[in-house]
Amino acid sequence: MLKHYCVWQFKKWWPMLIIISIVVFITGLFSALSGTLTVRAESSPYHGAYGAGGLNILAMFAPALFASFAMPLFVFGYRTKRQSVDTYYQAAYAPTTIKRARFFIGLAILLVAFVIGYFLTLAVFALRYYGVPETQVISEVVHKRIPINFAWYFIAFAVLFIILAVQYSINCFLVSLGDYVFDQVCLLIFGTLFLNLFITAPILYLMALSKNSSLADYLIYGVGPVAPIAMCVTIFQPFILGMDNSGLGTFPTHVIVATIVGMVLGASSFVGNIMLPDPSGEYADTKGARNNTVALIPHGAALCFGFLQASLNGTGIVAGSYYAPLTLLALLSVVLYAVIYYCALALWRHTFKISKTDLIFFLSVTGTVLIFDIIARIMR
């Protein structure tokens, strides 16, 4: 009987398959049809090639990644209305069975749409690329076709296909913690922020203490969706165009390590989506978290953001921080941070009043950020 339910649910969601495929294809098509595919023969064959020719993988992956954030809101949308949750919980299937079915249907739609959009775009680009002569004369100047290694498009696809499934699993787990649409969106925002910064922020802060202000390579050292985006731009694209990656230093290693950590978190989220029982329908359309652990997510995200801000201040990245009074700028920085933190709590609590517990966390986290900010400046 579950087969009939899956068919019925897919018939309701199949337009999303078409929409995601079209969006991935169109955004990729702009990249596939733009830029020159030739360079001057008398110069290096790789001169001006990066960004000018070739199909940018990010153009196809970015819309699919965005869809991985939107899809979970449909998967767990039945929990946000009492009428719909009552209907689902009165069905002939166990609530956890329904949750698993919807989870896998959403995953299948997302991945199939990415496959269709990706390879349609790649086919169009291949037709355009091989339609250009290997050598041609333009205004009495000899041009050569940019050498492109199409094998890397398939390697990138295999990696990003897995990463997309991982990110979808993480997003589903975060959304499943909420029973109110606004709370689900907040959980996505705070949870993603926390995952992207909980490794980045401590590393940046240690670099600040070591007086190392060369942070460019580490600013994308995230665990969430930032790592695969960085992988698209800084690793796969140069390999496709046959460029030398040695100038990137250890940056590709950092991105790969961050992606591996993200995949471990994704695997844990996948198990959680499959194994954890579906909560009782009585929580449907209920504002706020079902348990105290979920309520800590905004505080964790705020703490990571504070560490990041203290790191940037401590290394002089913030404009004028080398010349401004140490304590004054630290205080102004933390005041700005405290305002952002308070607004985040107001969004989460649906009120500008904060509870005693929130106030304790608020003062503790803000005070901690202030102390670390001053320490980083003293060590600078």
N, C-alpha and C positions, 0 to 999 in steps of 0.2 A: 504493500500500500504506500510505502514511503516513496516509491518510484513515481506514483501518480502525483504526490505532493510536489516533488522536485520538478516534474514537468509543468505543473500548474504555476509554480513560483517562477520558473524560467520564462514562461510566457508573459508574466507580468514585468520581468526585468529585461527582456531581450532588447528593447530599444536602447538601453544603456550600452550594450555590446556594440551596436551600430554607431552610437554617438562617440564613444571613446575611440573606436577604430578610425572614424572620420577625422576627429581632432588630432590624433597622433599622426595620421597621414598628411593632413593639411599643414600642420606645423613643420613636419619633416620635409614636405614638398617645397616650402619656401627656402629651406636650406639646400635642398637637392638642386634647385633650379637657379640659385644665386651664386655669385662668385665666378671667377675665371678658373678654367681647368688647365691653363697653360702658363708657362713662365719663359722668360728670355733664355735662349739657348746659350748665350755667351756668359750668363751668370750661373750661380749655383742652381741646380734643378730644384732645390728646396727653398730658395729665396722667395719670401713672400707667400709661401704655400699655406702656412698655418692660418686658418680662418678665412682664407681667400678662396680656396678650392676644397672640394671634398664635402661629404655629407656629415654634418655635425650630429653626433649621436645624441647630444643633449636635447636637440630639437624634437626628437622622438620620445626620449625617456621622460622629460619633464612633465608633459601632459599626462602620461601614464602614472607617474609618481603622484601628481595632484589627484588623479582619480582614486588612488589607493587611500587617500584621506577622506574623500567624499563617499566612497562605496560603503564603509562601515556604518555610516549614518543611515543608509537604507537597510543594511543587514539587521541592525538592532533598532530600527525605527518603530517596530511593533511595541517596544517597551515604553514608549513615550506617551501612549494614549491608553486610558483604562479600558475603553471599548475594544480596541484591537488586542490588547494583552489578554482580556477575558476570552475573546474568540480563539486565540491561539492556544490558550491553556485548557480549553474545552475540546480541543481536537483529539483525534484518536491516537495521537503520538505523544510521547513524553516531552516535556518542555526542553530538556537537554537535547533530545533527538532533533527537534525543530531548529534549535540554535545551531547544531552542527550542520544540518542540511543547508540552512541559509548561509552559513559561513563558507562552505565549499562551493555553493552556487555563485556567490559573489566573487570568490577567488577565481573560479573558472572563467567567468565573464571578463574579469580584469585581465587575466593572462592571455586569453584568446584574442581579446581586442588589441592587446599590445603586439602579439604575434602578427596579426593581420596588418595593422598600421605600419609596423616596422618593416616587414618584408615587401609590402607594396611600395613603400617609399624607396627602399633599397633597389627594387627592380627598376623604378623610374630613373633613379640616379645612375644605375649601371647602363641603361640605354643611352642616357645623355653622355656619360663618360666615354663609352666605347664608340660613340658616334663622332667623337672629336679625333681627327688624325693625330698620329703620334708626333709628327713634325709638320708644321705649317708656317707659311710666310705671311706676316701681317705688316703692311707698310714697309716692305723690304727688310723686315726684321724677322729672323728665324725664331719660332717659339716651339717648345717641346711640351708634350702633355705631362702633367704632374704624375709621378709614379705613386699609385695608391694600392695598398695591400688590402684587398677585399676580405682576406681571411680574418683580419682583425674585427671586421664588422660582425662576423659570426661568433668570434670569441667574446666580444663585448656583449652580444645579445645573450649568450648563455649565462654570463655572469649577472647581467642586469635582470634577466628573467627570474633568477633565484632571489636577487636582492629585492625585486618588486614584490615577490611573494612574502618575503621576510617582513618588509615594511607594512604590507597589508595585515599580516598577523599581529604586529605590534599595535597598529592603529585600531584593529578590531578589539584587542584586549583593553586598550584605553577606553574606547567608546562603550564597551560592555559594562564598565564600572558605573555608568550613569544611567538614570532613568528619566531624564528630562533633557530635551534637545539642547538647550543652552548649556547645561552641565556637560553634556557629551562633547560639545565644541570646546569648552574650556579645558576639559581633560585632554583633548587632542593637543591643544596649544601648550598647556603647562607640561604635559607628559613629553611632548616632542622637544620642548625647550630643555627640560631636565636631561633627557637622553643625549641631546646634542652637546651639553655643556658639562656633564658631571665628570668627564675625563678631560675635556679641554681646559676648564677653569683651573684645576690644580696644577696642570702642566704649565700653563701660562704664568701662574703665580710663582712657581718655582723658578721659572726663567726670569721673572721680575726680581726675585731675591738674588739671583746670580748676575744681575746687571746685564742681562742679555736682552737687548731691545729688538733683535731680529725675529719678529713674531710672524712675518708674512707666511712662512711655511706651515705654521701651527694654527692659524686662525680658522682653517677648514678641517681641523683635526677633530671631527665630531663623530658621534656614534649613530645618529639618526640619518635622515635623508641627505644630509650635507655630504657625507663621505662618498656615496655612489655618484653624486653630482660632480664632486671633485675628481673622482676616478674617470668619469666621462671626459672631462675637459683636459686634465693634466696627464693622463696615462694613455687611454685608448686613442684619442685623437692624434697625438704625435706619432704613435706607432703606425696608425693607418697611413699617415703621410710620410713615413720613413724618416722621421726627424730624430735627432739625438736627444735622449732623455737625461743625459748625464748632468746637464745644468740644473736639474731639479733637485739634486742632492738626495737626501733621504726622504723627501716628501712623498714619493709614491709608496714607500714602505709604511709611512705613517697612515696614509689613507687606507692601505690594505689591512693594517692591524686594526684600525677603527672599524672597518667594514666587517672583519671577522668578529670583533666584539659585538657589533650590531646583529650579526647573524646568530650568535649565541643567544642574545636577548630575543631575537625573533623566534628561534626554536623554542625557547621557554614560553613565549607568548602563544605559539602554536599549540603547545601541549596544554596550556591554560584554557585556550578557547575550546579544545576538544574534551578535556577531562573535567573541568570545573562544572558543577551542576548549575543549571539556570536558576536564578533567584526567584523567589515567590512573586507573583504578579501584583501583590499588594503595594509594591514600591513604584509601580508605573506612574509616570507624570509627577513624581515626588522630587522637589527641589533639594539640592544638597546631596552629600555622600551617604551611602548606606552604612559605612563603617569609618572609624577614625583613621585607618591606614590610608584610605583614598583621600581623606581630607588633608593629609600631609603633603600630597603631591605639589600643590602651589607653593608651599613653604620650601620644599626641596628645590623647585625650579628657581625661586627667588634667591636662595642661598647660592646656587651655582652662578646665577647672573651677577650676584654681588661679588663673588670671587673673580669673575671675569672683569668686572669694572675696576676692582682694586688692582688687578694685574695690569690693565691698560694704564691706569693712573701711575702705578709704581714704576713703569718703564718709560714714562714720558711720551707715550703714544698720543695721549690727549693733548690737543693744541694748547700751548702756553704752560704746560705743567712743569717745564724746566725752570720757569721764571716766576711763577706764582708762589705766594707763601705756602709752605708745605701743609700746615694744619688747616688754613683757611680753605684751600682747594679740596682737601680731603673732606672737610665738613660739608662744603657745597656739593661735592660729589655724592656723599651719603644722603644728604637731604633729597637730592634728585632721585636717588635710588629708593629712599623711603616712600616718596610720593608714588613712584611706579608700583612699589610693593603694595601700598595701601589700596591703590586703584585695582590691582589684581585681586586682592582679597574682597573688595567691594563687588567686583564682577562675579566672583565665585560664590559669595554669600548672598548676592542679590540685595544687599543693603550696605549703606555706608557706616552702619554700626558694626563694631567688631566685638566678639565675645572676649572674656578674660583669657581663655586659652589662646585665642588668636593674638591678643595683645602681648601675651608672654612670648609667643613665638616671634611676633613682629619685632619687639624690642630686643630679643636675644639675637635674632638674625641680623638686624640692622646694626646693633652694637658690635657684633662679630666682624661685619664687613668694615666698619669704621676702624677697628683695631688693626685688621689685616692691611687696610689701605695705608694707615700711618706707618706700619712696620715696613711695607714695601717701599715707601718713600724714604724712610731712614736708611734702609739697606742700599738704596739707589746711589 
